[in-house]
Amino acid sequence: MINQLEESIKNTEKAICDKEQYLKLAHTRLDIRHKRPNIELVYDPPQKRLIEEIREIEFEIQKLQERYEKITKLTI
């Protein structure tokens, strides 16, 4: 039981770290889009999808953090 909890904690920590890397990448891409010259600085479908992706990743990270907190409480 304890080994399973420890494994679950490690897996959740890794998942959070992985999602944070995706989030950082998405933010970087959005920042690059914001630095485009005026003629290219448009709110187009790819930018809209990028913003949606950021929200989705943030939501997934939040759920993983809640799961992490729940699991760590079980080990106390």
N, C-alpha and C positions, 0 to 999 in steps of 0.2 A: 504493500500500500504506500509506504513512504517513498520507495523507489519510483513508483508511478507518479506521485505528486512532484518529486524532484525533477523527473523527466518532463512532466507537463510544464513546470515552471521554466525549465531551460528552453523548451519549445516555444513557449509564449514570449519569453524574452527575445528569442531569435526572430520570431514573427514581428514583434514590435520594431526591432532594429531594422529588419528588412523593409517594412512599410515606411519607416522614417526616411530611409534612403530614397525610396520611390517618391515620397513627398518632397524631399529636398530637390530631386531632379525636376519634378513638375513645377516647383516654384522657380527654379532656375530658368526653365523654358518660358514661363510666363514673364519673368523679368526681362529676358531677351526680347520677347515680343513687344514689351512696353518701351524698349529703347530703339524701336524701328523709326526710320525717317517718317515725316508727316504723311507722305503719300501711301506708305505701307502700314501706317498705324491705324488699323481698322479692327472693329469687333466683328470677327467672322466666325463661321461654324467651328473651325479648329480651336480658336481661342475659347469659345463657349464651352467646348468639350473639355478643354484643359482645366478650366475653372470647375467644371462638374467633377472631373477626376480628382482634383485637389480636395473637394468636399467629401467625396467618397472615401478617399484614403484617410482623411482626418476622422471620419466616422468609424472606419475599420480600426484605426489606432485606438480610438476611445473605447471601443468594444473589447479590444485585446487588453487594454489597461484595466478595465473592469474585471475581466476574467483573471488577470494576473493578481489583482487585489483579492479576489475571492479565493483563489488557490493558495496564496500566501497566508491567508487567515486560517486555512485548514491545517497548515503545518505548525501553527503556534500551539 
